[in-house]
Amino acid sequence: MTFFARCARLPLFAAACSLVLATALFAQTPAKATLAPAPDTANPNQQFTRAAQPGSVAISPDGATVAWILRGREGAALHLTEIANSSKDRIVKIEDTAHCSVGDPIWSPDGEALAFLSTCTGDKAKPDQEQIFLWSRASGNVRQLTHLVGEIQQAAWSSNGKSIAFLFVENATRHAGALDAMPPWNGVIGEDGVEIQRVYSVDANSGTGQFLTPGNLHVFEFTWSPTSPEIAFIAANPPGENNWWVAKLYAEPISGGEPRVVLDPTSVPGALHGLQTAVPRYSPDGKRLSFIGGLMSDQGSTGGDIWIIDADGKHLFDATPNIDGTPTYAVWTRNNTLGFIEDRRGHLLAVDWDVDKRSILPGGVLDLGEVSISGGPIKDAVAYTPANGDTLAFVKSSFNASPEVWTLDSHSGLHQLTHLNDGVKNSAPKFESIEWQNEGFHVQGWLTYPLNYDPAKKYPLIVEVHGGPSASAGARPSTMWSEHGYFVLAPNPRGSFGQGEKFVQANRKDFGYGDLQDILKGMDAVEAKVSIDKHREGLTGWSYGGFMTMFGVTQTHRFRAAIAGAGLSDWLSYYGENSIDQWMTPFFGASVYDDPAVYAKSSAMTFIKNVTTPTLVIVGDRDGECPAPQSFEFWHALRDLGVKTQLVVYPDEGHGFRNPEHIRDRAEREVRWFAENMPVSK
């Protein structure tokens, strides 16, 4: 019996996500963090939090110790906490941690060493350059292993413990992702200055290294084979920002040679054709690979079915056909079983699955609750070891519980490892999942109440649409709006994760129509449930949520005010402006040059004369996913049509804002816009 099946007998529990740091000493006392604001820069409406934010969890191979990170204003700390006695908490001593970062710990296969990323190099010329460090269990000493220049991500030990491989962009000038600010236009576009992410491996003793993958492939994720000197990886031709959506699954021996294609979604027949792949993992015997396949969208926003393929590229099959929810992360627990995290209508489930029978193992489902979880750099990741009856470690939190590190195993059950936030007063507003029916779909969303809600009063409602388009609004209340006296509805309409791949694909060639009707029906459900003033309802969103805001105000006059963040106003012009056009064909069915009508059908500009709603428009000037001209086009039209509008462009920002001053200014402008156009009190 495997881990999740054993877990199913345990009490239900909540779970969560985050990242972390704090000062570094060597001690045997529980950690006390200096707290720092931790804004979610991808979400313009996420408030700053005072809670300590643990994260980057790793569990030792013997299942005895959890490594985790905590951050604070004074620096970063790497903690080692014993599961059997959490009061035994050591902080790994790292030189000069006052103003540097520590993150992403990974245990060696024998548990005698711990590798982690850190900027604690003492290099004043490159203070933000991360390197790989090693902590030795035997000596307790820390040493810097690498001396590279570039972007390092997702390090992983080889199965023999002799090497550490990682994603590496040599001499990188920016993070390798479409969410980050694009380089200023310069030179030969698409040819000059292209930065390629590859798999690089270093010797764990000497730190000498070499690239394992060729220079003509941009690698997004990789995994070591547990039985042979081989890696599997998901990659595409550069530029990486654009081609995540058409990447292939490769395998390659580390001794060299050409990588072989294990799977090409663009040519494979059947349900996976033209879709995306993510989270590749070898089975323990190295004979098969699992991955998540689906429509998906942004890298990191992963969800779909779990697919299995032989390591030689044969016998591809969907291991979770017609599953009710959306698997987001998976690990092999045995040669024929997987444990995975499933998003199902706002709940996260831990599922133990027989891949050959394509069914849940007896007792193999554990409801984690209305929560968020995290254990590493990939969405919904958990740290896992088969030792001690299969043990998980992760950070968990919910709308009414601050993040802490927890473990779970079949012997001792659920165990809270840290108590960082025991003294933090929880003043979260009331927050609940709601569900409704529309056009044959069962739709779920989240409702946040105003602070100090009085049912005898009427309140305004803000509808906050998630990005993606394939993603989901999780169990995180929009407390900024609640604190200003608004209800907030965060819907998961068709096209969202949480109800199976058919539900995810239900908005293909239909952007802004069925999903908008789902949202409007959800508003009806909220109005029937609580005291809403129907004349004070607003609409906002970021990315695809920004598109839904722009398009929504062309389709209905129901909204009194709107805020469109990093939106899309014209799919036809967008196709030729953005840095990520490859994602569009699976959603629209053809390129804009082959079927412009399907793009025009969902463009706000097609119906722009219908708009009467005052709309604030916000964008970063170096946004590659939703370029600023899309916002200019929408704002320009509203201005000429005499509709109240304002455009704010933030310099040197990409799709996800990073500058704290810009994040703060954006929030202030948003609050002021709704206050002026849709006041809380009349």
N, C-alpha and C positions, 0 to 999 in steps of 0.2 A: 504494500500500500504506500502511495507516495504522499508528498507533503500536503497538498491541498485537500486530499481526501481525509487525511487525519485532522486537518484544521476544521473540517466541516462539523466536527463534534464539539468544537469550542464555542464559547459564547460569542455573540455578535460584537463587533467593535468598530470604531471609527478609524480613519486613516488620513494622511495628508502630504503636503509638499513644501519645499523651500530650499534655500541655499544659505551659506553661513561663514562666520569668522569671529576671532577674539584674541586677546593677548596671549603670548606663549611663554609658559614657565614649565618646570617639571615638578609635578605635584601628585599627591594621592588624595586630593580633596575634590568634591563636586565642583563643576565649572560654574563660575559667575561671570556673565558677559557684560561688557559695556555695550549698550544698545545703540543701534544706528537705524535711521529710517531705511526701509527696504521697499521702495516703490516698484510696482510692476510696470516697467516702461512700455510694454506692449499694450497695456490697457490704460487708456487716458483717464478713466474714471476710478482707478484703483487708489485708495487712500494710502497715506504713509502709515506704518504700523509701529507700535512701541514694543511689540513682542519680540523676544529673542528668536532668531531664525536658524535653527540647526539644519544641516543638509549634507549632501555628498557622502552617503553612508556606504560602508564596506564591511563585510563580516568575514572574520578569519576562517580559513578552511576547516579548522577543528570546531567551529561553531562556538568558540568560547569568548571572543572579543569583538566588539564593534568599534571600528574607526569612524569618526564623523568630524565635521567641521563646524565651527562657530565663528561668526564675524562680529566685529564691533568697531567703534570709532578709532580705537588705538591699534588695530591690526587684526591678526588672524591666529586662530588656534586649532591644532589638530589633536583631537581627544581619542584616547584608547580606553574604552569602558568594558569591564568584565560583565558578561551577561548574568553569571551566577551571583555576583555581588556588585551592583551598580555603584556602590560607594567607592569602589576601587576604580577611580577615574584618573588616568595619567594624561598630562598634557605634554606632547612631544616638544622638546626644546629645540627651537630653530633660531639661529643667530639673526639679530636685527629684524625682528618682526614688527617693529613699531608702525611702519607704514607700508606694509606689503601684504600680499594675499597668499592664501593656502587653499587648495581645493583638490577634489577628485582623487581620494586615496584608493589604492588597489593593492590587495595582498598578493604576495608571491604564492605559487602553488603549495609550497611547503610551510607557509605561514611564518617564515623566519625573517622576512623583509616586507616593508610597506613602502610602495612608491607613491608619490603624490606630486602635484603641480604647485609651484610657488614662484613668486617674484622676489623672494627674500634672498637675492643674490649679492646684494651690496653694490651692484653696478649702477652708479648714479647716472651714467650716460643713457642707460636703457632701463629705467625703473619699472616699466610695465611689461618687460619681457619675462614670460614664464619659462621655467626650466623644470626638468624632472629631478626630484630629490629622492633619496633612499634612506629610510630609517631601519636600523638593524636591531632585531629583537635581542640578539646576544650581547651587543655592546651598549645599546641604547643611543648610539651616535647617529647623527644625520650627516649625509654628504650630498653634494650636488653632483648629479650624474651627467647631465647634458650641458653643453655650452653652445647652443644653437641660436640662430637669429630667425625668427618667424613665428607663425601661429601654431601652437601645439594643442591637440584636443584628443579626447577619448583614448587614453593610454590603456593598454592591456598586456598582461604577461603572456608569454608563450607557455604551452603546456609543460615544457621541461624546465621552466624557470630560468632559462639562460638569457632570454631576451625580453625586451619591452618594445612593443610597437605602438604607434600612435599616428593620428592624422596630422600632417605637417604641411604648412605652406611656407616655403623658404622665402625669407626676406619680405614677408607679408606687410602690406601697408594698411590693411583693414581686416576685420573678421571675414571669414569665408562664408558669407550667407546673404541671402536676398533681403533679410530684415535690416541689415546694417546700411549705413550711408554709402551710396555708390560713389566711386571716384569721380571727380569732375571730368566732364567730357574733354578729351584731349587726344590728338594724334589720330591714327587709323583705328576707327571704332571696330571693336571685336577682334582686333589683331594686336594692338599695342597694349602693354600693361596688363595682360591677362594673367591672373595669379591662379596656379593650379595646386589643389590639395591632393597629396599622395600619402601612401602608407610608408612610414619611415620606421626602421627598427634599430635599436641600440643594444649593444652587449651590456648585460646587467652588471658586469664587473668593471669594464674599462670605459664604457660610455661611447665607444666608437660605433659608428653606425652607417647605414646605407638605406637608400630607397628600395622598397620592395615592389612597388608598382610603377608602371611606365609613365613617362612625362606627357603622354597624349591622353590620359584619363584623369578626370577629376573624381576623387573618391569621397563618398558621403558617409559611409559606414563600413566597418569591417569586423571580422571575427576570426580567431585562431581555430584551427582544427585541433581537437584534443588528442588525436592519435597519430598525426603525421605532420611533418614540417610544411604546412600549407595554410594559406589564408583564403577566406572567401570575402568578397567585398561588393558593394553596390557602387557603380561608377558610370560616368558618361563622358562624352567629349566635352572639353571646356567651351564656353565659360560655365562654371559650376552654378552660378546664380540662376541660370536659365534651364539647365538640363537635368536637374533633379527629377523632373517629371517624365523623362524618357530614359532613365538610367537602366542598365542591365545588371544582372547578378553574375559575377565572375568568380573564378577560383584560380589560384596560382601557387606553385611551389615556391618556397622562399629561397631555394637554390638558384632561381632565375628561370628564364624562359618566357614565352608569350602567355599571357593570361587566357584561359579558355572561358567561353561563354557558357554558363550553366543555365541561364534563362534570359530570354529576350522578350519582354512583355509586348513589344511592338509587332512581333511575328507569331507569338504563341496563339493557337486557336482557343476558343472557349471564353469563359466568363472573365478570365484575367486579361484578355487581349486589350492592349492600349491603356492599361491601368498602371499603378505604381507599386513598388516594393520597398520594404523597410525592415529593420530589425532582423538581419540574417543571423542564424544560430545553428551550429553543428550539433547533431545528436551526440550523446556520450561516446558511441562507438565510431563516430566520424563518418558514418555511411550515408547520413541524410542531412539535409538542411531544411530548417523551417524559416519562414518569413511571413510578414504581414503584407497582404496584397489587397488593394482596393482603389477606389477613386481618389481618396485622400485630397490633399492640396499642399500647403506649406510643409517643408521639411521640419520635422519636430512635432507637427500636428498629425500624429500617426494613428490610423485606425482602419480596420477592414476585416477580412477573413484571414485565418491562419492557413497557409499553404505549406505543403511538404513536397520536396523534390529530392531525388537521389543526388548524391554529390557529383555523379557523372552527368547530370542533366536529364536523367530519365525518370519516368513515372511521376509526373506532376499531378497533384490532386489537392482539392480543397478539403482541409481537415475539419472545417467548421461550417458546412453549408447550412444556410437558412437559420443561422444562430440569431437569437432575438436581440442581442446587443452588439457592441463593437469591441472586439479585442484590441488592446492598445499596446501591450507589452507581453512577451512570452519568454520562458526559459524551459529547456528540456529538464525533466526530473528523472526520467529513465529513458531507455532506448525507444520505448513506444508510448511514452506519456509526456505531456506538456503541462506546465502550470502557466496560466495567463491571467492578466488583469482585464476585466471586461467592464466597459461603460454601458449600463443598462438603465435608461430613463432616469438619469440623475444619481443612481447608485453605482458604486464600484463593487464588483464581485471578484473574488479569487476563485478560479475554476481549475479543477484537476481533470484533464482530458485524455482519453485514449485516442491517439491519432489514427490508428488503423480501423478501429470500430467507429470512429467519428462520433463519439458520444461521451457524456460526462461519466466519470468513474463513480461508483456507488458512494453516495454522501459527499461528492466532490465539488460542492458549491458553498462558498462562505460569503455572505453579504457583509461587505465592509461598511456599508451605510452611505449616507449623503456626505461624502468627504472628498478630499484630494490626497494623493500619496506621491512620494518621491523617494528615490534612493540613488539616483545618478543623473547623468546628462541627458538621458532619453526619457520622454514622456511616460509617466506612471511606472517608472522603473522601481524594482525592489532588488535588494541584495540577497542572494540565495546561496546556501551550501547544503549538501545532502547530509552533513554531519549532525550528530545528536538528534536524529529523528527528523531531519529536514528542518532547517531554520531560516526564517526570513528576518531581515532588518530593514527598516524604512523610517521615514519621517511621516507622521500623520497629523492632520489637523482637520477641523471642520469649522462651520460658521460660529459655533459657540465654544470651541476649544482651540487654544493656541498650539502651535506646532511643537512636537516633542519627538525624540527618537524612541521607537518601540521595536520589540522583537516578538516573534511568534513561532512556536514549535509544537510538535505533537506531544511533548512530555509536560512542559510547564505552562503551555498556553500563551496567552497574550501577556506581555510584560512591558511596563513603561520603564524605559532605561534612563531617561533624563527628566528633570523637574525644573527646567530653566524658567518657566513662566508661571510657577505656582503662585507667585505674588502679584501677577499682572491682573488687574481688574478687567473682567470681560464685560464690555458695555455694548456688545453687538445687538443690533436691532432684531426683532422677530423676523425669521427667514424660513420659508417653506417651499417645498416642491408642489407644483400644481399640475394637473393634467386635464386635457380636453380633447374632444373629437372634432375633426373637420374633414369633409370630403373623403371619408373612409380611412383617414389617418388618425392614429392615436398620438397626440403631441404632448410633450412635457416642457415645463419651464420653471423658472424660479421667481418667487415673489418676495421682495424685501419691503418690510413695513417702515413707515416713518418712525423715528424715535418718539417715544411718548405718544403713541397712536391713541386717538380718542375716536371711537366708532360713531360718536354723535356729530363729528365734524366731517366736512368734505375735503379731500386731499387731491392734489394733482398727481398725475402718473407719468413717469418717464419709461419708455420702451427702449431697452438697450440691446441691440442686435449684435451677436458675435461675428467675428471675422471667419475667414476660411477660404472658400465657403464651407468646406467639409471640416467641421470641428464641433465643439459643443460648449455651451455655457456651463461651467461647473459650479460646485457648491461653494461659491465665494460671493457673499453679498456685496452690492455696490453701496457701501456705507456712506460714501461722500454725499450721495443724493439723499439718503435717509436722514442724515444729520441736518440737511437743509429742509426737511419736511416733505419729501416726495415719496410716494410708492415707486418701486422699480420692478418692471417685468423684464426678465432676461429669458426669452423664449428659445427653444430648440426646435425650430420648424423643420419641415422636410428638407433634406440635404444635410442634416446634422448627424453626428455620431449618436449612438445610444439605442438604436432600434433596428440594427441589422443593416447589411450593405444595400438591400433594396430601398430602404428608407433614405440612406445616404445618396443614392443615385436618383431619387425621385424628383430632383430639381434640374436634371440635365435638360438642356434646351428650353428651360422654363424659368430662368432667373427672374425674380421679382414678381412672379404671378402666384403660383401655388404657395410658395413660402410666405409671401405677404398676406395671403388669405389666412394661412395658419396663424400668423401673428395677430391679425385683426380679430380672429375668432378667440384667441387667447385674451385679448383685451376685453372682449365681451364677457369671458369667464371671470376675469378679475373684477369687472364692474358689478357683476352679479354677486360677488363674494364679499367685497369690502366697500368702504365709503369713498368712491371716486367721483370727482367732478369731471363729467364728460367734456366740459368746455376748456379744461386745462390738461391736455394730454400732449406729451412731447415725444420725439423720436430722435435717437442718436445711435451711433455705431462707428466702428473703426475698420478700415480695409473693406472686406465684403459688407460689413455692417455700415460702412460709409456709403457704399453703393446702394444698399437697401434704403438708406436715409434719402439719398438723392432721388432714387427711383420712386420711393414711397410717397414723397410729397408731390410727385406728378400724377399719382394714381388715386389719391384721396385727399380731401380737405379736413380730415379728422384731426390732424395734428396742429396744435396752436403754435408750436415752435420746433425747430430741428437743429441738430448739430451734426455735420458730416465730417468725420475725421478720415483723412487719407482715402478718399472715396474714388469712385469711377463714374463718370458722367456719360461717356460715349464709348461703347465697346468697340466700335469700328476704328476710331482713332487710337484708342488704348492699345489695340493689337500691334500697332506699329510704333508705339512710344515706349512701352515698358521693357524691362530687362528680363521678363519671365514668361514670354508668350507661349512656351511649350505646354503650359498647364491647361490652355484654353480648349484645345481640340477635343479632348475627351468629354468636356462639359457641353460644348456647342455642337459637336458632331462633325465639324469640318473647320477649315481655316476661314478667316474672314474674307479671303479672296475667292473661295469656292462657294460660300453661302453667306453673303453679307446681310441678307434679310433676317436670319436668326439672331444676329448680333444687334441689328437695328431694333428688333422687337423688344429687347430688354434694355435699351439705352434710354437714360433719363432725357437726353437731348431730343429724342424723337417726340417727347410729350412735354417739352419744357414750358410751353405756353399755359399749361394747366396749373402751374405752381402759384400759390398765394401765401405759403407758409414762410415766415421769417426764418432764414437759415444761416447759421454760422458755419463757415468752411475753414478747415484747418489741415495743414499738410507740411511735411518737411521738404526742403528744397532739393534734397538728394535722395528722395524716395525712388527706388527702382521698381518696387512692386506696384505702387499706385502713383505714378509720376505726377508732379505738381501741375502740369498743363491740364490734367483732368479736372482738378479743382478750379483752375483759372477759367476753364470753359464754362463750368456750371455757374460760378460766381458772376462772370461777365454777363451771362444770359439773364440771371435774376436782376442784376443791376439795371440792364437795359430795359427790362420788363417792368421796372418800378417796384419789384419785390424787395422788402427789407433784407439786407444781406451784409455780410462782412467776410473778407478773406484774410487769414493770418498765415503767413509762411514763415517757418522757423529755419534759420540758416544752419547748414552742416548737420542736418538731421535726416536719418533714413526712415524706413517704415516703422521701426520701433525707436521712439525717442530715448536719448541717453542723458542729455544735459539736464541736471536737476532743476536749474533755473527755468528752462523751457517747460519742463513737466509741471512745475508750480504755476507758471504763467498761464499755461494751457488750461489747467484746472480752474484757475480764477476766472478766466474768460468764459468758460463753459457755465460755471455757476451764475455768473452775471447775466449771460444771455438768457438762460431759462428764467431767471428772476425778473428780468425786464419784460419778457414776452409771454411768460406763463407764471405769474407770481403765485407763491404758496398761499397767501391770504389776499382776499379781495378787499 
